[in-house]
């Protein structure tokens, strides 16, 4: 299925920004050239956070599994352009399942790990998913059981597969199923016109309280990753460590696809602590480590291999300029939700560089290369924030052919996609995508969270706000105004959100109880004053 119009895709091909290779073709190419090279390696502590023992596969071994699993999908009736959901942490099994689905011509809907059952149900229903792959558990959450319940409520869902060790009844356990079908199972790949232009994945963004599908073809992903590979100077066959889940632009665009482009070894990691991440990186001699931007300075001090490149993902807050000169090469990765990314290596001064508006240089580092992204700003009026606009070969298509709900992420007459993301500007360009105080990572606009919190019985009004955090960039908080004569119980409030199945990313870190919400002159909630109250009223914080 191609959803990008020819008026966009044809110029991309003409400038070589887009090509003919699909993501699974990239893997097969390396498997043919370097069959004995290690391709995929599980984290050594895998059993601590999901089912199954740690695995490692060479390219030849992984290629065999991918091909057999693609044949299995096709044998049971999953055909070209069927959508299959995936909610599973970073394991070898997850990567194999995704690449096999792409080889079979399926569209993979990658679901955030923090999503609850009702979020998964709404998303899969909106895109008419025919299959769903879920881990048995993610830490203490029984994701497999939730997947079984999703299948009971979603009539279109024909197959629900389980990855891991303790698969609940009602799910098809992929490992034993493939073993029973024997080694004769092989995939017969047919011809597909411009296969790399067809939709490969559906990830998700938010528009107010709505969840909106974001469609990327193989070429969209490759265009995103090429910038990371170039800025990091990533060489063929190098070791890549990825702690981000494979459910969005950061994990896939800056982790999975760079690995495919250079045919290296992908070491998978589930983030539980910075100490574990640094130990893992040191143990494998990582050449490329993807990490949250606020942790860069600490990680830089803990890494022992001088040649390691730290790729600092800023998807919560803009990086702050500083005088600290890191020991390792640092590439700042500015993430604009699910719409675009900009990778910029720090120069000799080791200072974070502003991102200029206009065309971003191509992967050969000069203006003659194909531009992979172009940035513009829709200037705000009457005190409103300036909003980011993007266009180019990495910019996805928004919406879905079965999804009729309106959304504001439309292209203007010049082809720029309106992201709705506020930007912080300087004389040299953009300092960051998303100003703290208006947009919560993974949860969307803060104003959309106000209604969720104010629905708690005994609360007259509520507001979400962010407080800067040295490590995480920002933490989500909630301010509650009780009904007269009522005293909200913080523990009961958290229990209410949990029982209502609220997305984990929308559950606040702490609660502030006030007699009234502070307001701006125009009547809107003054979230900056709420943030300052945390320091001034520590006793009121639950």
BAMI-242141 format. One record per residue (C-alpha): residue number from 1; residue in three letters; x, y, z. Coordinates in steps of 0.001 Angstrom, whole numbers, plus 500000, padded with zeros to 6 digits. Example, Ala and Ser with C-alpha at 12.3 -4.5 7.8 and 13.67 -1.06 7.14 Angstrom:
# BAMI-242141
 nupa nuba   east  north     up
    1  Ala 512300 495500 507800
    2  Ser 513670 498940 507140
***
This chain:
# BAMI-242141
 nupa nuba   east  north     up
    1  Unk 500000 500000 500000
    2  Unk 501398 503349 498905
    3  Unk 499902 506413 500592
    4  Unk 502582 508978 499700
    5  Unk 501440 510736 496507
    6  Unk 503665 510525 493436
    7  Unk 504030 514311 493499
    8  Unk 506160 513819 496640
    9  Unk 507778 510416 496058
   10  Unk 508943 511026 492466
   11  Unk 511160 514018 493379
   12  Unk 512566 512045 496333
   13  Unk 513626 509243 493986
   14  Unk 514996 511723 491458
   15  Unk 517392 513183 494057
   16  Unk 518365 509739 495449
   17  Unk 516860 510636 498819
   18  Unk 514695 507541 498295
   19  Unk 515828 504220 496864
   20  Unk 514638 500689 496105
   21  Unk 515758 498777 499221
   22  Unk 513245 497734 501887
   23  Unk 514308 497286 505499
   24  Unk 514265 493493 505303
   25  Unk 516242 493664 502036
   26  Unk 518964 495565 503896
   27  Unk 519148 492730 506412
   28  Unk 519243 490045 503719
   29  Unk 522032 491902 501907
   30  Unk 524258 491798 505008
   31  Unk 523320 488158 505647
   32  Unk 524568 487272 502172
   33  Unk 527818 489225 502560
   34  Unk 528596 488414 506214
   35  Unk 526613 485292 507217
   36  Unk 528703 484511 510317
   37  Unk 528746 488062 511705
   38  Unk 526766 488468 514920
   39  Unk 523510 490267 514097
   40  Unk 521352 490367 517229
   41  Unk 522202 490003 520908
   42  Unk 519796 490076 523848
   43  Unk 520565 491968 527029
   44  Unk 522140 489609 529611
   45  Unk 519429 490524 532150
   46  Unk 516522 489782 529785
   47  Unk 514906 487304 532203
   48  Unk 514533 490109 534774
   49  Unk 512044 492095 532692
   50  Unk 510480 489722 530164
   51  Unk 510101 486007 529560
   52  Unk 512623 483784 527830
   53  Unk 516358 483261 528001
   54  Unk 518849 485653 526417
   55  Unk 519587 484807 522780
   56  Unk 522114 485797 520129
   57  Unk 521919 485154 516394
   58  Unk 524350 485502 513500
   59  Unk 523051 487083 510316
   60  Unk 522692 483651 508744
   61  Unk 520730 482293 511724
   62  Unk 518513 485356 511946
   63  Unk 517874 485358 508195
   64  Unk 516668 481767 508425
   65  Unk 514266 482653 511277
   66  Unk 512992 485763 509500
   67  Unk 512319 483854 506289
   68  Unk 510510 480985 508041
   69  Unk 508405 483342 510137
   70  Unk 507434 485355 507042
   71  Unk 506322 482085 505432
   72  Unk 504345 481232 508577
   73  Unk 502495 484562 508499
   74  Unk 501585 483967 504883
   75  Unk 500580 480311 505491
   76  Unk 498007 481218 508153
   77  Unk 496371 483860 505971
   78  Unk 498107 487145 506804
   79  Unk 498633 488735 503402
   80  Unk 500083 491886 501870
   81  Unk 499034 495140 503605
   82  Unk 497378 493420 506526
   83  Unk 498176 495314 509723
   84  Unk 499798 493475 512621
   85  Unk 500296 495143 516003
   86  Unk 503450 494630 518084
   87  Unk 503807 495403 521800
   88  Unk 506992 493798 523028
   89  Unk 510232 495039 524616
   90  Unk 513724 494970 523096
   91  Unk 514492 491321 522464
   92  Unk 515897 489282 519593
   93  Unk 512437 487729 519204
   94  Unk 510828 491153 518741
   95  Unk 513256 492235 516027
   96  Unk 512864 488939 514148
   97  Unk 509051 489193 514344
   98  Unk 509103 492758 512945
   99  Unk 511499 492022 510071
  100  Unk 509568 488859 509173
  101  Unk 506316 490840 509046
  102  Unk 507918 493401 506732
  103  Unk 509243 490630 504483
  104  Unk 505737 489193 504240
  105  Unk 504454 492593 503101
  106  Unk 502579 493249 506336
  107  Unk 502265 496679 507939
  108  Unk 503622 496693 511486
  109  Unk 501816 498881 514005
  110  Unk 504405 499451 516718
  111  Unk 502674 500155 520046
  112  Unk 504282 502025 522975
  113  Unk 505124 499771 525901
  114  Unk 503338 502065 528361
  115  Unk 499985 501714 526594
  116  Unk 497195 499992 528493
  117  Unk 494632 497572 527122
  118  Unk 492108 500211 526081
  119  Unk 494784 502239 524237
  120  Unk 495860 499127 522327
  121  Unk 492251 498216 521528
  122  Unk 491431 501686 520173
  123  Unk 494573 501822 518035
  124  Unk 494286 498352 516512
  125  Unk 490588 498858 515845
  126  Unk 491200 502184 514067
  127  Unk 493585 500575 511545
  128  Unk 491685 497299 511143
  129  Unk 494509 495121 512481
  130  Unk 494368 491432 511598
  131  Unk 497104 490232 513964
  132  Unk 498777 491163 517233
  133  Unk 502135 490129 518720
  134  Unk 502627 490682 522452
  135  Unk 505286 489765 524983
  136  Unk 504265 487549 527861
  137  Unk 505216 490291 530325
  138  Unk 506997 493620 530537
  139  Unk 508494 493848 534016
  140  Unk 505494 493182 536313
  141  Unk 502766 493844 533709
  142  Unk 501063 490806 532183
  143  Unk 500945 492093 528614
  144  Unk 500060 488693 527168
  145  Unk 496856 488433 529200
  146  Unk 495880 491957 528146
  147  Unk 496466 491000 524501
  148  Unk 494138 488032 524888
  149  Unk 491448 490364 526257
  150  Unk 491970 492761 523342
  151  Unk 491340 489885 520943
  152  Unk 488075 489074 522724
  153  Unk 486835 492637 522111
  154  Unk 488162 493144 518580
  155  Unk 486298 491129 515986
  156  Unk 488723 491886 513117
  157  Unk 491695 490450 515022
  158  Unk 492274 486938 513652
  159  Unk 495567 485976 515298
  160  Unk 497227 486871 518593
  161  Unk 500810 485686 519024
  162  Unk 502910 485495 522169
  163  Unk 506628 486023 522660
  164  Unk 508414 484866 525790
  165  Unk 508096 481999 528207
  166  Unk 504779 482113 530090
  167  Unk 502268 482588 527291
  168  Unk 498635 482642 528509
  169  Unk 496008 480376 526969
  170  Unk 494451 481881 523868
  171  Unk 497727 483115 522359
  172  Unk 499765 481337 519688
  173  Unk 503313 480872 520973
  174  Unk 505503 481658 517988
  175  Unk 508669 479770 518960
  176  Unk 507175 476275 519447
  177  Unk 504805 476787 516504
  178  Unk 507699 477399 514119
  179  Unk 509601 474432 515551
  180  Unk 506623 472127 514908
  181  Unk 506373 473269 511279
  182  Unk 509942 472105 510563
  183  Unk 512769 473452 508442
  184  Unk 510970 473057 505128
  185  Unk 508979 476253 505700
  186  Unk 510364 478955 503372
  187  Unk 509022 482224 502074
  188  Unk 508257 482696 498395
  189  Unk 508705 486414 497792
  190  Unk 506737 487854 494897
  191  Unk 507395 491000 492912
  192  Unk 506077 494291 494264
  193  Unk 506351 497542 492332
  194  Unk 508439 500101 494240
  195  Unk 508301 497980 497382
  196  Unk 510288 500514 499426
  197  Unk 507563 503131 498853
  198  Unk 504885 500971 500467
  199  Unk 503814 501570 504057
  200  Unk 506029 499600 506444
  201  Unk 504873 500793 509865
  202  Unk 502213 502681 511732
  203  Unk 503387 504524 514825
  204  Unk 501273 506880 516904
  205  Unk 501062 510508 517931
  206  Unk 498452 512537 519776
  207  Unk 496149 515320 518702
  208  Unk 494500 516614 521872
  209  Unk 492832 513561 523401
  210  Unk 492897 511629 520105
  211  Unk 495524 509072 519088
  212  Unk 496508 509571 515451
  213  Unk 498268 507002 513209
  214  Unk 501563 507998 511565
  215  Unk 502434 506017 508419
  216  Unk 506010 505498 507270
  217  Unk 507211 503570 504263
  218  Unk 510627 501899 504166
  219  Unk 512117 504958 502485
  220  Unk 510812 507307 505176
  221  Unk 512682 505255 507775
  222  Unk 515885 505037 505769
  223  Unk 515895 508811 505171
  224  Unk 515528 509360 508927
  225  Unk 518341 506973 509805
  226  Unk 520824 508239 507220
  227  Unk 521202 511490 509119
  228  Unk 522067 509596 512326
  229  Unk 524580 507346 510545
  230  Unk 526326 510297 508924
  231  Unk 526524 512551 511990
  232  Unk 527703 509700 514228
  233  Unk 530252 508521 511654
  234  Unk 528893 505010 512130
  235  Unk 530980 502490 510200
  236  Unk 530041 499174 508631
  237  Unk 529824 496302 511113
  238  Unk 529979 498395 514310
  239  Unk 528263 497604 517609
  240  Unk 525051 499498 518379
  241  Unk 523365 499588 521808
  242  Unk 519688 500608 521855
  243  Unk 517746 501092 525114
  244  Unk 514692 502676 523435
  245  Unk 511766 500415 522611
  246  Unk 511136 499776 518916
  247  Unk 507833 501624 518909
  248  Unk 508582 505053 517475
  249  Unk 510924 507454 515770
  250  Unk 513695 507321 518377
  251  Unk 513999 503549 518761
  252  Unk 513454 502662 515111
  253  Unk 514780 505719 513271
  254  Unk 517875 506216 515433
  255  Unk 518404 502611 516540
  256  Unk 516999 499781 514434
  257  Unk 517399 501296 510961
  258  Unk 520955 502659 511454
  259  Unk 521877 499086 512419
  260  Unk 520342 497784 509195
  261  Unk 522135 500420 507117
  262  Unk 525611 499535 508415
  263  Unk 525099 495785 508890
  264  Unk 526458 495888 512418
  265  Unk 525607 494064 515622
  266  Unk 522481 495231 517450
  267  Unk 522677 494865 521217
  268  Unk 519240 495196 522775
  269  Unk 518693 496836 526157
  270  Unk 515737 497479 528456
  271  Unk 516329 500640 530530
  272  Unk 516186 500082 534270
  273  Unk 519082 502279 535398
  274  Unk 521910 504374 534023
  275  Unk 524386 502081 535785
  276  Unk 523032 499064 533893
  277  Unk 523229 500944 530583
  278  Unk 526855 501988 531126
  279  Unk 527851 498491 532259
  280  Unk 526212 496988 529181
  281  Unk 527961 499489 526874
  282  Unk 531349 498818 528471
  283  Unk 530897 495036 528408
  284  Unk 530260 494939 524644
  285  Unk 532628 497775 523679
  286  Unk 529749 499695 522096
  287  Unk 530553 502008 519178
  288  Unk 527162 503769 519257
  289  Unk 524988 504207 522339
  290  Unk 521545 505774 522123
  291  Unk 520579 507484 525384
  292  Unk 518207 510135 526801
  293  Unk 519802 513541 526339
  294  Unk 519738 514588 530017
  295  Unk 521856 511530 530900
  296  Unk 524628 512343 528428
  297  Unk 527079 513971 530819
  298  Unk 526795 511205 533417
  299  Unk 527084 508426 530817
  300  Unk 530094 510152 529265
  301  Unk 531960 509802 532558
  302  Unk 531100 506113 532935
  303  Unk 532065 504840 529468
  304  Unk 535578 503366 529254
  305  Unk 535991 503023 525471
  306  Unk 537164 506365 524067
  307  Unk 535811 505670 520567
  308  Unk 532186 505268 521689
  309  Unk 529736 507783 520217
  310  Unk 526873 508909 522462
  311  Unk 523675 509737 520578
  312  Unk 521717 511995 522933
  313  Unk 517969 511943 522231
  314  Unk 516194 515136 523270
  315  Unk 512506 514276 523150
  316  Unk 511421 515783 526483
  317  Unk 513176 519147 526654
  318  Unk 515701 521176 524702
  319  Unk 519363 520616 525604
  320  Unk 520880 523366 527696
  321  Unk 524159 524959 526545
  322  Unk 527024 524359 528935
  323  Unk 530762 524518 529353
  324  Unk 531216 520783 529980
  325  Unk 533454 519200 527330
  326  Unk 532607 515487 526975
  327  Unk 535330 512852 526568
  328  Unk 533344 511076 523857
  329  Unk 531845 512206 520601
  330  Unk 528259 513370 521161
  331  Unk 525513 513614 518557
  332  Unk 522455 515567 519693
  333  Unk 519271 514033 518345
  334  Unk 516373 516502 518325
  335  Unk 513113 514538 518152
  336  Unk 509940 516215 516902
  337  Unk 507430 513688 518254
  338  Unk 506819 511137 515451
  339  Unk 507238 513686 512654
  340  Unk 510975 514220 512143
  341  Unk 514410 514124 513734
  342  Unk 517528 516229 513364
  343  Unk 520933 514733 514231
  344  Unk 523763 517203 514851
  345  Unk 527262 516258 516004
  346  Unk 528736 518671 518508
  347  Unk 531635 520658 517101
  348  Unk 535119 521286 518565
  349  Unk 533638 523520 521273
  350  Unk 531474 520587 522421
  351  Unk 528542 522971 522805
  352  Unk 525009 522122 521756
  353  Unk 524328 523768 518420
  354  Unk 521072 525458 517450
  355  Unk 519283 523934 514459
  356  Unk 518931 526409 511581
  357  Unk 515659 526712 509740
  358  Unk 515490 525575 506139
  359  Unk 517011 522497 504498
  360  Unk 519106 520137 506566
  361  Unk 522291 518964 504828
  362  Unk 522245 515635 503060
  363  Unk 524107 512562 504298
  364  Unk 527304 513482 502443
  365  Unk 527594 516556 504669
  366  Unk 527276 519167 501934
  367  Unk 524486 521110 500339
  368  Unk 524801 519140 497089
  369  Unk 523471 516025 498810
  370  Unk 519729 515313 498893
  371  Unk 518011 517289 501646
  372  Unk 516416 514838 504068
  373  Unk 514379 517418 505970
  374  Unk 513299 521033 505743
  375  Unk 512217 523032 508800
  376  Unk 509960 526067 509016
  377  Unk 508057 527839 511764
  378  Unk 504477 529043 511821
  379  Unk 504860 532185 513911
  380  Unk 502427 532389 516813
  381  Unk 500083 535320 517285
  382  Unk 498766 537061 520397
  383  Unk 501297 535443 522690
  384  Unk 500854 531894 521369
  385  Unk 503887 529683 520750
  386  Unk 505563 529390 517379
  387  Unk 504853 525929 515928
  388  Unk 507153 523627 513971
  389  Unk 506488 522735 510323
  390  Unk 508385 520000 508461
  391  Unk 508654 518572 504948
  392  Unk 511019 516242 503126
  393  Unk 511858 512564 502508
  394  Unk 511705 511548 506199
  395  Unk 508384 513280 506950
  396  Unk 505590 510689 507269
  397  Unk 502020 510545 506101
  398  Unk 499419 511200 508794
  399  Unk 496071 509434 509128
  400  Unk 494825 506114 507809
  401  Unk 492437 505053 505104
  402  Unk 489994 503607 507675
  403  Unk 490525 506433 510161
  404  Unk 487910 509162 509650
  405  Unk 488499 511318 512728
  406  Unk 489805 514798 511836
  407  Unk 493237 515901 512992
  408  Unk 495254 519131 512622
  409  Unk 498383 517519 511165
  410  Unk 497725 518539 507581
  411  Unk 500107 519765 504878
  412  Unk 499864 523378 503777
  413  Unk 499984 524582 500163
  414  Unk 503797 524435 500209
  415  Unk 503836 520804 501390
  416  Unk 504860 521532 504977
  417  Unk 503310 519272 507616
  418  Unk 501938 521128 510627
  419  Unk 503237 519275 513687
  420  Unk 501586 521421 516373
  421  Unk 504868 521222 518332
  422  Unk 506021 524465 519987
  423  Unk 509620 525488 519351
  424  Unk 512153 527525 521252
  425  Unk 514085 529901 519003
  426  Unk 517347 531826 519115
  427  Unk 519211 534036 516637
  428  Unk 520993 530946 515277
  429  Unk 517892 528800 514838
  430  Unk 515815 526395 516903
  431  Unk 517039 525509 520401
  432  Unk 514639 522622 520789
  433  Unk 511382 520961 519707
  434  Unk 508741 521202 522408
  435  Unk 508922 523811 525154
  436  Unk 508633 522311 528661
  437  Unk 505321 523321 530166
  438  Unk 503044 522713 527180
  439  Unk 503700 519177 525944
  440  Unk 504349 515972 527908
  441  Unk 506455 513296 526248
  442  Unk 504248 510318 525384
  443  Unk 501110 512017 526694
  444  Unk 500586 514956 524341
  445  Unk 499226 518408 525146
  446  Unk 498904 519082 528851
  447  Unk 495488 520668 528362
  448  Unk 494164 517280 527225
  449  Unk 495188 515782 530592
  450  Unk 493222 518337 532592
  451  Unk 489895 516630 531813
  452  Unk 491250 513221 532851
  453  Unk 492401 514481 536243
  454  Unk 489305 516622 536889
  455  Unk 487031 513584 536354
  456  Unk 488212 512223 539720
  457  Unk 485247 512356 542158
  458  Unk 485521 515195 544660
  459  Unk 487634 517406 542373
  460  Unk 486181 520599 540892
  461  Unk 489056 521309 538483
  462  Unk 492548 520040 537753
  463  Unk 495604 520849 535691
  464  Unk 498655 518983 534415
  465  Unk 502053 520660 534514
  466  Unk 505732 519783 534170
  467  Unk 508623 520224 536579
  468  Unk 512151 520085 535190
  469  Unk 514164 517078 536282
  470  Unk 517947 516821 536088
  471  Unk 517867 513264 534753
  472  Unk 514561 512855 532938
  473  Unk 514270 516379 531557
  474  Unk 510776 516872 532989
  475  Unk 508308 515063 535223
  476  Unk 504539 515230 534922
  477  Unk 502612 516606 537934
  478  Unk 498918 517217 538638
  479  Unk 497269 520074 540516
  480  Unk 493867 519237 542045
  481  Unk 491274 521678 543368
  482  Unk 488840 519836 545665
  483  Unk 485110 520372 545891
  484  Unk 484279 522420 548967
  485  Unk 484466 520259 552072
  486  Unk 486418 517484 550367
  487  Unk 490091 516564 550846
  488  Unk 491496 514527 547920
  489  Unk 493470 511418 548851
  490  Unk 496566 511173 546646
  491  Unk 496755 507382 546919
  492  Unk 493081 507087 546009
  493  Unk 493659 509423 543055
  494  Unk 496453 507211 541683
  495  Unk 494312 504113 542281
  496  Unk 491457 505763 540360
  497  Unk 493703 506465 537344
  498  Unk 495034 502908 537441
  499  Unk 491556 501356 537679
  500  Unk 490363 503531 534797
  501  Unk 493190 502164 532627
  502  Unk 494808 505556 532073
  503  Unk 497909 505383 529856
  504  Unk 500984 505050 532086
  505  Unk 502574 508099 530446
  506  Unk 499625 510198 531643
  507  Unk 499880 509247 535306
  508  Unk 501559 512110 537198
  509  Unk 504680 511728 539294
  510  Unk 503201 513761 542156
  511  Unk 500028 515631 543121
  512  Unk 499641 519210 544325
  513  Unk 496438 520182 546175
  514  Unk 495336 523842 545848
  515  Unk 492320 525989 546685
  516  Unk 492283 527403 543133
  517  Unk 494292 527132 539922
  518  Unk 496424 530156 538982
  519  Unk 495221 531891 535831
  520  Unk 496724 534125 533169
  521  Unk 495058 537382 532175
  522  Unk 493242 535624 529345
  523  Unk 491784 533043 531747
  524  Unk 494045 530139 530736
  525  Unk 495839 528064 533372
  526  Unk 499202 529509 534384
  527  Unk 501242 526310 534378
  528  Unk 504502 528154 535035
  529  Unk 503189 529321 538406
  530  Unk 502117 525763 539200
  531  Unk 505654 524601 538518
  532  Unk 507067 527214 540897
  533  Unk 504618 526175 543634
  534  Unk 506339 522788 543880
  535  Unk 509414 524461 545362
  536  Unk 507442 526855 547552
  537  Unk 504908 524391 548944
  538  Unk 506763 521089 549444
  539  Unk 504419 520056 552242
  540  Unk 501476 520040 549854
  541  Unk 503101 517611 547449
  542  Unk 501899 514048 547863
***
